[in-house]
Amino acid sequence: MAVLTKAEALAIIRRAYGPDLAQSIEDRLPARIDPEDDADAEFLATLGLTRDGLANAMGGEL
């Protein structure tokens, strides 16, 4: 899995969780996110996001 830019992550979050959540967490996302990295995955979890939810939004490509 490649590291995602903030813009890529927000696009995936919009698809997986909806635009309201994407907009509400936009300011808290770092410039780059690696969902496979445990620290990044823990951070995403604090925002209510999961690796599986992101993977499903990408068609299982995470």
Secondary structure, 3 states (H helix, E strand, C coil): CCCEEHHHHHHHHHHHHCHHHHHHHHHHCCCEECCCCHHHHHHHHHCCCCHHHHHHHCCCCC
